[in-house]
Amino acid sequence: MIYSKAGVNALDKVREVTASFGLPLIKARKFNGISNATEMQIEDGEYPADAVKALDQALLASARWCISETEHPKLENAVVEFERKLERTRQRRLKG
């Protein structure tokens, strides 16, 4: 089993965006918990894609409760970018 540094690094932008919201700790923990769960799914490079997508959706659903609507596009874009990077990482792993 290997550690997928590229997969985990793909999550950095999502974490950066959620940290930029400056939420109170109790709300920030919601995002951190989901991000940590996502990292646990992807860190070994073998993961059910539907589980990661469900966690992405949970992150976006939490955002609807915790941040202003004007902030949503930043998080949505970061999640889309994360999913693209993760898919590229998965494709490289499958080829190599």
C-alpha atoms as a printed R data frame, in Angstrom:
   type eleno elety resid chain resno       x      y       z
1  ATOM     1    CA   MET     A     1   0.000  0.000   0.000
2  ATOM     2    CA   ILE     A     2   1.304  3.461  -0.869
3  ATOM     3    CA   TYR     A     3   0.469  6.920   0.397
4  ATOM     4    CA   SER     A     4  -1.057  9.052  -2.356
5  ATOM     5    CA   LYS     A     5   0.622 12.388  -1.724
6  ATOM     6    CA   ALA     A     6  -0.769 13.773  -5.003
7  ATOM     7    CA   GLY     A     7  -4.297 12.762  -4.030
8  ATOM     8    CA   VAL     A     8  -4.017 14.339  -0.605
9  ATOM     9    CA   ASN     A     9  -2.376 17.466  -2.033
10 ATOM    10    CA   ALA     A    10  -5.333 17.817  -4.406
11 ATOM    11    CA   LEU     A    11  -7.429 18.566  -1.326
12 ATOM    12    CA   ASP     A    12  -5.253 21.553  -0.311
13 ATOM    13    CA   LYS     A    13  -7.249 24.172  -2.232
14 ATOM    14    CA   VAL     A    14 -10.526 23.031  -0.666
15 ATOM    15    CA   ARG     A    15  -8.967 23.339   2.790
16 ATOM    16    CA   GLU     A    16  -7.488 26.717   1.919
17 ATOM    17    CA   VAL     A    17 -10.872 28.052   0.783
18 ATOM    18    CA   THR     A    18 -12.752 26.759   3.810
19 ATOM    19    CA   ALA     A    19 -10.116 28.261   6.118
20 ATOM    20    CA   SER     A    20 -10.524 31.623   4.368
21 ATOM    21    CA   PHE     A    21 -14.123 31.866   5.560
22 ATOM    22    CA   GLY     A    22 -12.929 32.694   9.081
23 ATOM    23    CA   LEU     A    23 -15.701 30.671  10.670
24 ATOM    24    CA   PRO     A    24 -16.098 30.190  14.414
25 ATOM    25    CA   LEU     A    25 -14.454 26.972  15.564
26 ATOM    26    CA   ILE     A    26 -17.700 25.030  15.958
27 ATOM    27    CA   LYS     A    27 -18.604 25.678  12.305
28 ATOM    28    CA   ALA     A    28 -15.057 25.295  10.985
29 ATOM    29    CA   ARG     A    29 -14.925 21.845  12.572
30 ATOM    30    CA   LYS     A    30 -17.738 20.714  10.259
31 ATOM    31    CA   PHE     A    31 -15.584 21.474   7.218
32 ATOM    32    CA   ASN     A    32 -12.429 20.097   8.807
33 ATOM    33    CA   GLY     A    33 -14.170 16.851   9.739
34 ATOM    34    CA   ILE     A    34 -15.441 16.313   6.204
35 ATOM    35    CA   SER     A    35 -12.026 17.198   4.745
36 ATOM    36    CA   ASN     A    36 -10.341 14.752   7.105
37 ATOM    37    CA   ALA     A    37 -12.810 12.025   6.131
38 ATOM    38    CA   THR     A    38 -12.068 12.742   2.473
39 ATOM    39    CA   GLU     A    39  -8.344 12.511   3.108
40 ATOM    40    CA   MET     A    40  -8.795  9.160   4.836
41 ATOM    41    CA   GLN     A    41 -10.648  7.858   1.785
42 ATOM    42    CA   ILE     A    42  -8.025  8.951  -0.752
43 ATOM    43    CA   GLU     A    43  -4.722  8.694   1.098
44 ATOM    44    CA   ASP     A    44  -3.908  5.168  -0.046
45 ATOM    45    CA   GLY     A    45  -4.950  5.798  -3.648
46 ATOM    46    CA   GLU     A    46  -7.655  3.155  -3.500
47 ATOM    47    CA   TYR     A    47 -11.069  4.551  -2.734
48 ATOM    48    CA   PRO     A    48 -14.684  4.333  -3.787
49 ATOM    49    CA   ALA     A    49 -15.244  7.372  -6.001
50 ATOM    50    CA   ASP     A    50 -18.882  7.559  -4.916
51 ATOM    51    CA   ALA     A    51 -17.805  7.901  -1.264
52 ATOM    52    CA   VAL     A    52 -15.544 10.836  -2.130
53 ATOM    53    CA   LYS     A    53 -18.311 12.449  -4.196
54 ATOM    54    CA   ALA     A    54 -20.714 12.029  -1.267
55 ATOM    55    CA   LEU     A    55 -18.229 13.752   1.035
56 ATOM    56    CA   ASP     A    56 -17.848 16.559  -1.507
57 ATOM    57    CA   GLN     A    57 -21.619 16.958  -1.522
58 ATOM    58    CA   ALA     A    58 -21.666 16.968   2.291
59 ATOM    59    CA   LEU     A    59 -19.092 19.762   2.264
60 ATOM    60    CA   LEU     A    60 -21.183 21.828  -0.145
61 ATOM    61    CA   ALA     A    61 -24.373 21.139   1.818
62 ATOM    62    CA   SER     A    62 -22.666 22.300   5.016
63 ATOM    63    CA   ALA     A    63 -21.603 25.453   3.222
64 ATOM    64    CA   ARG     A    64 -25.226 26.315   2.557
65 ATOM    65    CA   TRP     A    65 -25.716 26.421   6.338
66 ATOM    66    CA   CYS     A    66 -22.474 28.107   7.338
67 ATOM    67    CA   ILE     A    67 -21.343 30.665   4.763
68 ATOM    68    CA   SER     A    68 -22.876 33.460   2.756
69 ATOM    69    CA   GLU     A    69 -24.156 32.756  -0.726
70 ATOM    70    CA   THR     A    70 -21.478 35.004  -2.195
71 ATOM    71    CA   GLU     A    71 -18.816 32.622  -0.818
72 ATOM    72    CA   HIS     A    72 -20.380 29.471  -2.320
73 ATOM    73    CA   PRO     A    73 -18.781 29.788  -5.788
74 ATOM    74    CA   LYS     A    74 -15.276 29.807  -4.294
75 ATOM    75    CA   LEU     A    75 -15.921 26.535  -2.518
76 ATOM    76    CA   GLU     A    76 -17.769 24.987  -5.455
77 ATOM    77    CA   ASN     A    77 -14.866 25.839  -7.765
78 ATOM    78    CA   ALA     A    78 -12.350 24.403  -5.300
79 ATOM    79    CA   VAL     A    79 -14.342 21.163  -5.053
80 ATOM    80    CA   VAL     A    80 -14.560 20.850  -8.856
81 ATOM    81    CA   GLU     A    81 -10.806 21.473  -9.122
82 ATOM    82    CA   PHE     A    82 -10.178 18.853  -6.408
83 ATOM    83    CA   GLU     A    83 -12.272 16.270  -8.247
84 ATOM    84    CA   ARG     A    84 -10.411 16.941 -11.516
85 ATOM    85    CA   LYS     A    85  -7.000 16.629  -9.872
86 ATOM    86    CA   LEU     A    86  -8.050 13.494  -8.051
87 ATOM    87    CA   GLU     A    87  -9.280 11.920 -11.281
88 ATOM    88    CA   ARG     A    88  -6.000 12.772 -13.061
89 ATOM    89    CA   THR     A    89  -4.080 11.229 -10.158
90 ATOM    90    CA   ARG     A    90  -6.224  8.098 -10.328
91 ATOM    91    CA   GLN     A    91  -5.735  7.799 -14.095
92 ATOM    92    CA   ARG     A    92  -1.945  8.094 -13.733
93 ATOM    93    CA   ARG     A    93  -1.961  5.421 -11.029
94 ATOM    94    CA   LEU     A    94  -3.992  3.070 -13.217
95 ATOM    95    CA   LYS     A    95  -1.617  3.537 -16.180
96 ATOM    96    CA   GLY     A    96   1.547  3.152 -14.148
